[in-house]
Amino acid sequence: MNTLLAIIIGYFLGNINASYILGKVFKGIDIREKGTSNAGASNAVIVMGWKFGAATFLIDALKAAVAMWIVKYITNGNTDLAVLAGVMAMVGHIFPIFLKFKGGKGIASILGIMVGLNGFIALALYITIVLGTVISNYLIFGEFLILILFPIAVYLLGYSNLAVTLIILACLLSTYKLRENIIRTFKGTEQTLSSVLFKNK
């Protein structure tokens, strides 16, 4: 029963899509029809500016973290079920039933899982994504570092095999969703950090 509860709580919290809601309320647009057609934080930056992108990122990360905190509370601190809830929040973000399964790419959700799991990991890897992005001038570079380093960190810190496996699967799913960004980066057509950060929005 607790497993099913973790899945339901995570998935439906993940369905709360910040970029779609903010786009509709403040800009009168469907974010999925603009920019990269992605309903996530990076496209929110491209289409609506960095302030909306930052708000989207924060909300999307909190969805996964809150799902984990709720499940930890109702299961007396069961870390495996909390991780399951966080991963399902990411699945709900990427494949939201209320938006016809057209959501984001899950990077903010990955960071939310970090926060819900271990604050030290979250801080260390958040610094990594910022440094990687600033140095390379590509957000995708920092994101890719996170997807590689997060499972390694969880494994080295001695979390259960189930938690490590769930996080590996989550990172692989996000990597798959980022495949077009990776291709554009190699082609030199991916948006750079500087090109979107200083937009007058």
C-alpha positions as CSV (number, residue, x, y, z in Angstrom):
1,M,0.0,0.0,0.0
2,N,2.8,2.4,0.9
3,T,4.5,1.7,-2.5
4,L,1.3,2.6,-4.4
5,L,0.9,5.7,-2.2
6,A,4.4,6.8,-3.1
7,I,3.8,6.3,-6.8
8,I,0.5,8.2,-6.7
9,I,1.7,11.1,-4.6
10,G,4.9,11.5,-6.7
11,Y,3.3,11.3,-10.1
12,F,0.4,13.7,-9.4
13,L,2.6,16.3,-7.7
14,G,4.8,16.0,-10.8
15,N,1.9,16.9,-13.0
16,I,1.9,20.5,-11.6
17,N,3.7,22.1,-14.5
18,A,5.1,25.5,-13.6
19,S,6.2,26.7,-17.1
20,Y,2.8,25.9,-18.5
21,I,0.9,27.6,-15.7
22,L,3.2,30.7,-15.6
23,G,3.0,30.9,-19.4
24,K,-0.8,30.8,-19.5
25,V,-1.3,33.2,-16.5
26,F,1.4,35.9,-17.2
27,K,2.0,35.6,-21.0
28,G,-1.1,34.1,-22.4
29,I,0.9,31.4,-24.2
30,D,1.2,27.6,-24.3
31,I,4.9,27.1,-23.6
32,R,4.8,23.8,-25.5
33,E,4.1,25.8,-28.7
34,K,7.1,28.2,-28.3
35,G,10.9,27.9,-28.3
36,T,12.0,24.3,-28.0
37,S,8.4,23.2,-27.4
38,N,9.4,21.9,-24.0
39,A,7.4,22.5,-20.9
40,G,10.4,23.0,-18.6
41,A,12.6,25.6,-17.0
42,S,15.2,25.9,-19.8
43,N,12.5,26.7,-22.4
44,A,10.8,29.0,-19.9
45,V,14.1,31.0,-19.8
46,I,14.3,31.1,-23.6
47,V,10.6,32.1,-24.1
48,M,9.8,34.2,-21.1
49,G,13.1,35.3,-19.6
50,W,15.3,34.2,-16.7
51,K,13.0,35.3,-13.9
52,F,10.2,33.0,-15.2
53,G,12.8,30.3,-15.8
54,A,14.1,30.6,-12.3
55,A,10.6,30.4,-10.8
56,T,9.8,27.4,-13.0
57,F,13.0,25.7,-11.9
58,L,12.3,26.2,-8.2
59,I,8.8,25.0,-8.4
60,D,9.7,21.9,-10.5
61,A,12.5,21.0,-8.1
62,L,10.2,21.4,-5.1
63,K,7.7,19.0,-6.6
64,A,10.1,16.1,-6.3
65,A,11.4,17.2,-2.9
66,V,8.0,17.8,-1.4
67,A,6.8,14.4,-2.7
68,M,9.8,12.8,-0.9
69,W,9.2,14.7,2.3
70,I,5.6,13.7,2.4
71,V,6.4,10.0,1.8
72,K,9.2,10.0,4.3
73,Y,6.7,11.4,6.9
74,I,3.9,8.9,6.3
75,T,6.3,5.9,6.1
76,N,8.4,6.8,9.1
77,G,11.5,7.8,7.1
78,N,11.6,5.0,4.5
79,T,14.3,6.3,2.1
80,D,13.6,3.9,-0.7
81,L,9.9,4.8,-0.9
82,A,10.8,8.5,-0.7
83,V,13.2,8.1,-3.7
84,L,10.4,6.2,-5.5
85,A,8.1,9.2,-4.9
86,G,10.7,11.6,-6.1
87,V,11.4,9.7,-9.3
88,M,7.6,9.4,-9.9
89,A,7.4,13.2,-9.5
90,M,10.0,13.4,-12.3
91,V,8.0,11.0,-14.4
92,G,4.8,13.1,-13.8
93,H,6.7,16.2,-14.9
94,I,8.0,14.6,-18.1
95,F,4.8,12.7,-18.9
96,P,2.0,14.7,-17.3
97,I,-1.4,13.2,-17.9
98,F,-3.1,16.6,-17.8
99,L,-0.9,17.9,-20.6
100,K,-1.3,14.9,-22.9
101,F,2.1,13.6,-21.7
102,K,4.0,16.5,-23.1
103,G,6.1,17.9,-20.2
104,G,9.7,18.8,-19.4
105,K,13.0,17.0,-19.3
106,G,13.4,16.4,-15.6
107,I,16.6,18.2,-14.7
108,A,14.9,20.3,-12.0
109,S,13.2,17.2,-10.7
110,I,16.6,15.5,-10.5
111,L,17.8,18.4,-8.3
112,G,14.6,18.1,-6.2
113,I,15.4,14.5,-5.6
114,M,18.8,15.5,-4.4
115,V,17.3,18.0,-2.0
116,G,14.8,15.4,-0.7
117,L,17.5,12.8,-0.3
118,N,20.6,14.5,1.0
119,G,21.2,18.3,1.4
120,F,25.0,17.8,1.1
121,I,24.7,16.1,-2.3
122,A,22.3,18.7,-3.4
123,L,24.6,21.6,-2.5
124,A,27.7,20.0,-4.0
125,L,26.1,19.0,-7.3
126,Y,24.2,22.4,-7.5
127,I,27.6,24.1,-7.4
128,T,28.8,21.7,-10.0
129,I,26.0,22.5,-12.4
130,V,26.5,26.2,-12.0
131,L,30.3,26.0,-12.5
132,G,29.9,23.6,-15.5
133,T,27.3,25.9,-17.1
134,V,29.2,29.1,-16.5
135,I,32.6,27.7,-17.7
136,S,31.1,26.1,-20.8
137,N,28.5,28.7,-21.5
138,Y,26.1,25.8,-22.1
139,L,23.4,24.8,-19.6
140,I,23.4,21.3,-21.2
141,F,27.0,20.8,-20.0
142,G,26.2,21.4,-16.4
143,E,23.1,19.2,-16.7
144,F,25.0,16.4,-18.1
145,L,27.5,16.5,-15.3
146,I,24.7,16.2,-12.8
147,L,23.3,13.1,-14.6
148,I,26.6,11.4,-14.4
149,L,27.7,12.4,-10.9
150,F,24.4,12.0,-9.0
151,P,24.2,8.2,-9.3
152,I,27.9,7.9,-8.5
153,A,27.5,10.0,-5.3
154,V,24.4,8.1,-4.1
155,Y,26.3,4.8,-4.6
156,L,29.4,6.0,-2.8
157,L,27.4,7.3,0.1
158,G,26.0,3.8,0.7
159,Y,22.4,4.1,-0.2
160,S,20.4,1.0,-0.9
161,N,20.6,-0.8,-4.3
162,L,17.0,0.0,-4.9
163,A,17.6,3.8,-4.4
164,V,20.7,3.7,-6.6
165,T,18.8,1.8,-9.3
166,L,15.9,4.2,-9.2
167,I,18.2,7.2,-9.5
168,I,20.2,5.7,-12.4
169,L,16.9,5.0,-14.2
170,A,15.8,8.6,-13.6
171,C,19.1,10.0,-14.9
172,L,18.9,7.8,-18.0
173,L,15.4,9.0,-18.7
174,S,16.4,12.6,-18.4
175,T,19.5,12.0,-20.6
176,Y,17.2,10.5,-23.2
177,K,14.9,13.6,-23.0
178,L,18.0,15.8,-23.5
179,R,19.2,14.0,-26.6
180,E,18.1,16.8,-29.0
181,N,19.9,19.4,-26.8
182,I,23.1,17.2,-27.0
183,I,22.9,17.0,-30.8
184,R,22.4,20.7,-31.1
185,T,25.4,21.4,-28.9
186,F,27.6,19.3,-31.1
187,K,26.2,21.1,-34.1
188,G,26.8,24.5,-32.5
189,T,23.1,25.5,-32.6
190,E,22.2,25.0,-29.0
191,Q,21.3,28.2,-27.1
192,T,24.2,29.4,-24.9
193,L,23.8,30.7,-21.4
194,S,24.8,34.2,-22.3
195,S,22.3,34.4,-25.2
196,V,19.3,33.8,-22.9
197,L,20.6,35.3,-19.6
198,F,20.7,38.9,-20.9
199,K,17.5,38.9,-22.8
200,N,15.5,41.9,-22.1
201,K,12.4,40.1,-20.7
